[in-house]
């Protein structure tokens, strides 16, 4: 998954990164507008406000006007990068009232685990999703806090250079800048589940490297087994109605090889027969192993556990095939069929076990 993301990122930098050398360039402004899903041709404050209202609604428009009345008071003034960065930040904070928690099994004591954590949390910025890391131990939370201090910026840059060897120092400096600035503003990291109020349902993503049939997650050089992950969650006080997403490659598969062509995969996908795409019938999937262990350790659990078919992609992709047969821009999983690769919409390519139902 990482290599594919890097290739995508390199393409992204080819046509966008040079724009940062000219903070107020028309190309840079267009790029920022497109990133916010706004009309890339707007030039003035009034056009900006009209575009925001059409995409995000009157409530968002009013929030921006209340916070920055000069936008409305100077309608013909040309927009600039500082205004767009402020608008982007406001839209992000207003849109992301719903929180997704991201759990990292184990701890951050090893350099490879810390490297993985930084890169994984950076990748969440692309989703514009409010993602909060949740740790088992206070020491990991403290390490995260230390990373965000100005004195640690070189350490974060060194991590970016290790995980992005194909990028230039300037490109990695940009990634570092984005990471530390974002999480300085939105550092909501938690330790355990004690902050959850009784009955509250949360979405918990468990992140790590995986492949079909692997009985755990690979974090750096360390394999964290299914048994360890489940026991850690129980010890942390996992809420009984949590929706758990096993956010790793092939977590709902027991094989990563498929005998089907792209056309056949699409047919199985639309027929909701995903479990047949990667299934050699010879072993259990990560999803099955995890769910079985969870039921054993936490008999009263009545949430759900979700796994994914194929290789999870880090960035939003174009030409992603959906259940209704259309192609959209969305988060995806990659399926390597006999005659080539295809992208399927990620949340439609999941397979879940609902503990509230009796099977």
C-alpha positions as CSV (number, residue, x, y, z in Angstrom):
1,X,0.0,0.0,0.0
2,X,2.8,2.4,0.9
3,X,4.6,2.1,-2.5
4,X,1.4,2.8,-4.4
5,X,0.7,5.8,-2.2
6,X,4.3,7.1,-2.8
7,X,3.8,6.8,-6.6
8,X,0.6,8.8,-6.4
9,X,2.2,11.4,-4.1
10,X,5.1,11.8,-6.6
11,X,2.7,12.5,-9.4
12,X,0.9,14.9,-7.2
13,X,4.2,16.8,-6.5
14,X,5.1,16.9,-10.2
15,X,2.3,19.3,-11.0
16,X,1.6,20.9,-7.6
17,X,4.6,21.3,-5.4
18,X,6.3,24.0,-7.4
19,X,3.3,26.1,-6.8
20,X,4.4,26.6,-3.2
21,X,7.4,28.6,-4.4
22,X,4.9,31.4,-5.4
23,X,2.4,31.7,-2.4
24,X,0.0,34.0,-4.3
25,X,0.2,32.5,-7.8
26,X,-3.0,31.9,-9.7
27,X,-2.1,28.2,-9.9
28,X,-1.7,27.9,-6.2
29,X,-5.0,29.6,-5.5
30,X,-6.7,27.3,-8.0
31,X,-5.2,24.3,-6.3
32,X,-6.4,25.4,-2.9
33,X,-9.9,26.0,-4.2
34,X,-10.1,22.6,-5.9
35,X,-8.9,21.0,-2.6
36,X,-11.9,22.5,-0.9
37,X,-14.3,21.4,-3.7
38,X,-14.9,25.1,-4.6
39,X,-15.1,26.7,-8.1
40,X,-11.4,27.0,-9.2
41,X,-12.2,30.0,-11.4
42,X,-13.4,32.4,-8.6
43,X,-11.3,35.5,-8.1
44,X,-13.1,37.7,-5.5
45,X,-14.5,37.5,-2.0
46,X,-18.1,37.6,-3.2
47,X,-17.5,34.7,-5.6
48,X,-15.8,32.8,-2.8
49,X,-18.8,33.3,-0.5
50,X,-21.2,32.3,-3.2
51,X,-19.2,29.1,-4.0
52,X,-19.0,28.2,-0.3
53,X,-22.8,28.6,0.1
54,X,-23.5,26.4,-3.0
55,X,-21.2,23.6,-1.7
56,X,-21.4,23.8,2.1
57,X,-24.7,25.6,2.7
58,X,-26.0,28.7,4.4
59,X,-25.0,27.6,7.9
60,X,-21.3,27.3,6.9
61,X,-21.5,30.6,5.0
62,X,-22.8,32.4,8.1
63,X,-20.1,30.9,10.3
64,X,-17.4,32.3,8.0
65,X,-19.0,35.7,7.7
66,X,-19.4,36.0,11.5
67,X,-15.7,35.0,12.0
68,X,-14.4,37.1,9.1
69,X,-16.9,40.0,8.3
70,X,-14.4,41.6,5.9
71,X,-15.1,38.9,3.4
72,X,-18.6,40.3,3.0
73,X,-17.7,44.0,3.5
74,X,-15.1,43.9,0.7
75,X,-16.9,41.8,-2.0
76,X,-14.7,42.8,-4.9
77,X,-11.4,42.3,-3.2
78,X,-9.3,39.6,-4.7
79,X,-8.8,36.4,-2.7
80,X,-5.3,35.4,-1.6
81,X,-3.5,32.4,-0.1
82,X,-3.9,33.5,3.6
83,X,-7.6,33.9,3.2
84,X,-7.9,30.5,1.5
85,X,-5.9,28.8,4.2
86,X,-8.1,30.4,6.9
87,X,-11.3,29.4,5.0
88,X,-10.0,25.8,4.6
89,X,-9.2,25.6,8.3
90,X,-12.7,26.9,9.3
91,X,-14.4,24.5,6.9
92,X,-12.4,21.6,8.2
93,X,-13.2,22.3,11.8
94,X,-16.9,22.9,11.2
95,X,-17.4,19.9,8.9
96,X,-15.6,17.4,11.2
97,X,-17.8,17.4,14.3
98,X,-18.0,13.6,13.9
99,X,-14.8,11.9,15.2
100,X,-13.2,8.7,14.1
101,X,-10.7,7.3,16.5
102,X,-7.5,5.6,15.3
103,X,-5.9,3.0,17.5
104,X,-2.3,1.9,17.2
105,X,-1.6,-1.5,18.7
106,X,1.5,-1.8,20.8
107,X,3.4,1.4,21.6
108,X,5.7,3.9,20.0
109,X,8.9,2.9,21.8
110,X,10.7,1.7,18.6
111,X,11.8,4.0,15.8
112,X,9.9,2.0,13.2
113,X,6.7,2.1,15.1
114,X,7.0,5.9,15.5
115,X,7.8,6.3,11.8
116,X,4.7,4.3,10.9
117,X,2.5,6.3,13.3
118,X,3.7,9.7,11.9
119,X,3.1,8.6,8.3
120,X,-0.2,7.0,9.0
121,X,-1.5,10.1,10.9
122,X,-0.2,12.3,8.1
123,X,-2.2,10.3,5.6
124,X,-5.5,11.0,7.5
125,X,-5.1,14.7,6.5
126,X,-5.9,13.8,2.9
127,X,-9.3,12.4,3.9
128,X,-10.4,15.7,5.6
129,X,-11.7,13.4,8.3
130,X,-11.4,14.3,12.0
131,X,-9.2,11.5,13.2
132,X,-8.1,11.3,16.8
133,X,-5.3,8.8,17.8
134,X,-6.0,6.7,20.8
135,X,-3.2,4.9,22.7
136,X,-3.0,2.2,25.3
137,X,-0.3,3.9,27.4
138,X,0.3,7.4,28.5
139,X,3.9,7.2,27.4
140,X,2.8,7.0,23.7
141,X,0.6,10.0,24.1
142,X,3.5,11.9,25.6
143,X,5.7,11.0,22.7
144,X,3.1,12.4,20.3
145,X,2.9,15.6,22.3
146,X,6.7,15.9,22.1
147,X,6.7,15.5,18.4
148,X,4.5,18.6,18.0
149,X,6.9,20.9,19.9
150,X,8.9,23.3,17.7
151,X,12.1,21.7,19.1
152,X,11.0,18.4,17.6
153,X,10.4,19.6,14.0
154,X,13.7,18.3,12.8
155,X,12.9,14.9,14.3
156,X,9.6,14.8,12.3
157,X,11.4,15.9,9.2
158,X,13.9,13.0,9.7
159,X,10.9,10.6,9.9
160,X,9.4,12.0,6.7
161,X,12.8,11.5,5.0
162,X,13.0,7.9,6.1
163,X,9.5,7.0,5.0
164,X,9.6,9.1,1.8
165,X,13.1,8.4,0.4
166,X,11.9,9.1,-3.1
167,X,11.0,12.7,-2.3
168,X,13.2,15.7,-2.1
169,X,14.1,17.5,1.1
170,X,11.9,20.4,0.2
171,X,8.9,18.1,-0.4
172,X,9.5,16.4,2.9
173,X,9.7,19.8,4.6
174,X,6.3,20.6,3.2
175,X,4.9,17.3,4.6
176,X,6.4,18.0,8.0
177,X,5.0,21.5,8.0
178,X,1.5,20.1,7.3
179,X,1.7,17.4,9.9
180,X,2.9,19.6,12.8
181,X,0.7,22.6,12.0
182,X,-2.4,20.5,11.8
183,X,-1.9,18.5,14.9
184,X,-0.8,21.4,16.9
185,X,-4.2,22.9,16.2
186,X,-6.1,19.6,16.6
187,X,-4.2,17.5,19.1
188,X,-7.1,15.5,20.8
189,X,-5.1,12.3,21.4
190,X,-6.6,10.0,24.0
191,X,-5.4,7.2,26.3
192,X,-7.9,4.4,26.8
193,X,-11.7,4.7,26.5
194,X,-12.5,6.3,29.9
195,X,-13.5,9.5,28.2
196,X,-16.5,7.7,26.4
197,X,-19.8,8.4,28.1
198,X,-22.1,5.4,28.8
199,X,-23.9,4.2,25.8
200,X,-22.0,6.4,23.3
201,X,-21.2,4.7,20.0
202,X,-17.9,5.4,18.5
203,X,-16.1,4.4,15.3
204,X,-12.6,2.9,15.9
205,X,-10.1,2.3,13.2
206,X,-7.3,-0.1,13.9
207,X,-4.4,0.6,11.7
208,X,-1.5,-1.5,10.7
209,X,0.3,-3.4,7.8
210,X,-1.5,-6.6,7.0
211,X,-1.9,-9.2,4.2
212,X,-4.4,-12.0,3.6
213,X,-4.6,-14.5,6.4
214,X,-2.0,-12.7,8.6
215,X,-2.9,-13.3,12.2
216,X,-2.0,-9.8,13.4
217,X,-0.6,-6.5,12.3
218,X,3.0,-5.8,11.4
219,X,4.2,-2.5,12.9
220,X,7.8,-2.0,12.1
221,X,9.6,-5.2,12.9
222,X,7.0,-6.2,15.5
223,X,4.0,-8.5,14.9
224,X,1.1,-7.6,17.1
225,X,-1.2,-10.7,17.2
226,X,-5.0,-10.7,17.1
227,X,-5.0,-12.0,20.7
228,X,-2.8,-9.1,21.8
229,X,-4.9,-6.5,20.0
230,X,-8.2,-7.8,21.4
231,X,-6.8,-8.1,25.0
232,X,-5.4,-4.6,24.8
233,X,-8.8,-3.2,23.7
234,X,-10.5,-5.1,26.6
235,X,-8.0,-3.7,29.1
236,X,-8.5,-0.2,27.7
237,X,-12.3,-0.5,28.3
238,X,-13.6,-0.9,24.8
239,X,-17.2,0.3,24.6
240,X,-19.5,-2.7,23.9
241,X,-21.3,-1.1,20.9
242,X,-18.2,0.1,19.1
243,X,-18.0,0.0,15.3
244,X,-14.5,-1.4,14.6
245,X,-12.8,-1.0,11.2
246,X,-9.8,-3.2,10.6
247,X,-8.0,-0.7,8.4
248,X,-5.4,-2.9,6.8
249,X,-5.0,-4.6,3.4
250,X,-6.9,-7.8,2.8
251,X,-8.3,-8.0,6.3
252,X,-11.5,-9.7,5.0
253,X,-9.5,-12.1,2.8
254,X,-7.8,-15.4,3.4
255,X,-5.9,-15.2,0.1
256,X,-4.5,-12.2,-1.9
257,X,-4.7,-14.1,-5.2
258,X,-7.9,-14.1,-7.2
259,X,-8.8,-16.4,-10.1
260,X,-11.2,-13.9,-11.6
261,X,-10.9,-11.3,-14.4
262,X,-11.8,-7.7,-14.0
263,X,-15.2,-8.2,-15.5
264,X,-15.9,-11.1,-13.2
265,X,-14.7,-9.2,-10.1
266,X,-17.1,-6.3,-11.0
267,X,-20.0,-8.8,-11.3
268,X,-19.2,-10.4,-8.0
269,X,-18.9,-6.9,-6.4
270,X,-22.3,-5.8,-7.7
271,X,-23.9,-9.1,-6.6
272,X,-22.5,-8.5,-3.1
273,X,-20.5,-11.7,-3.3
274,X,-17.2,-10.0,-2.2
275,X,-16.2,-12.9,0.0
276,X,-15.7,-15.0,-3.2
277,X,-13.1,-12.7,-4.8
278,X,-10.2,-13.6,-2.5
279,X,-11.2,-17.0,-0.9
280,X,-9.1,-20.2,-1.2
281,X,-11.1,-21.9,1.6
282,X,-7.9,-22.9,3.3
283,X,-7.5,-20.4,6.1
284,X,-9.4,-17.8,8.2
285,X,-9.2,-14.1,7.4
286,X,-8.0,-11.5,9.9
287,X,-11.6,-10.4,10.3
288,X,-12.7,-13.9,11.2
289,X,-9.8,-14.4,13.7
290,X,-10.4,-11.0,15.3
291,X,-14.1,-11.4,15.6
292,X,-13.8,-14.9,17.1
293,X,-11.2,-13.6,19.7
294,X,-13.4,-10.6,20.5
295,X,-16.4,-12.8,21.1
296,X,-14.4,-15.0,23.4
297,X,-12.8,-12.1,25.4
298,X,-15.8,-9.8,25.4
299,X,-19.0,-11.9,25.3
300,X,-21.3,-8.9,25.7
301,X,-19.9,-7.0,22.8
302,X,-22.8,-6.0,20.5
303,X,-21.1,-3.6,18.0
304,X,-19.7,-4.6,14.6
305,X,-16.3,-5.5,13.1
306,X,-15.5,-4.5,9.5
307,X,-12.7,-5.8,7.2
308,X,-11.8,-4.9,3.6
309,X,-11.4,-6.8,0.4
310,X,-8.2,-6.0,-1.5
311,X,-5.4,-3.5,-1.0
312,X,-6.4,-0.3,0.8
313,X,-5.4,2.9,-1.0
314,X,-4.2,5.9,1.0
315,X,-5.5,8.7,-1.2
316,X,-8.7,9.5,-3.0
317,X,-8.5,8.0,-6.5
318,X,-10.3,8.7,-9.8
319,X,-12.2,6.2,-11.8
320,X,-13.3,4.2,-8.8
321,X,-16.0,1.6,-9.6
322,X,-19.2,1.6,-7.5
323,X,-22.0,-0.8,-6.7
324,X,-24.3,1.0,-9.1
325,X,-21.9,0.6,-12.0
326,X,-20.7,4.2,-12.1
327,X,-17.2,5.6,-11.8
328,X,-16.5,8.2,-9.1
329,X,-13.7,9.9,-7.3
330,X,-13.4,8.3,-3.9
331,X,-11.3,6.2,-1.4
332,X,-10.7,2.8,-2.9
333,X,-9.3,-0.7,-2.6
334,X,-7.3,-2.1,-5.4
335,X,-8.1,-5.6,-6.7
336,X,-5.4,-7.3,-8.8
337,X,-7.5,-9.5,-11.2
338,X,-6.1,-12.0,-13.7
339,X,-6.1,-9.4,-16.5
340,X,-5.1,-6.3,-14.6
341,X,-6.0,-4.0,-11.6
342,X,-9.2,-2.2,-10.8
343,X,-10.3,0.1,-8.1
344,X,-13.5,-0.5,-6.1
345,X,-15.1,2.0,-3.7
346,X,-13.6,1.3,-0.3
347,X,-16.7,1.5,1.9
348,X,-18.6,-0.7,-0.6
349,X,-15.8,-3.2,-0.5
350,X,-16.1,-4.0,3.1
351,X,-17.4,-7.1,4.8
352,X,-18.8,-6.8,8.3
353,X,-19.8,-9.0,11.2
354,X,-22.6,-7.5,13.2
355,X,-22.6,-8.8,16.8
356,X,-26.0,-7.4,17.5
357,X,-27.5,-10.1,15.2
358,X,-27.7,-13.7,15.9
359,X,-26.2,-15.9,13.2
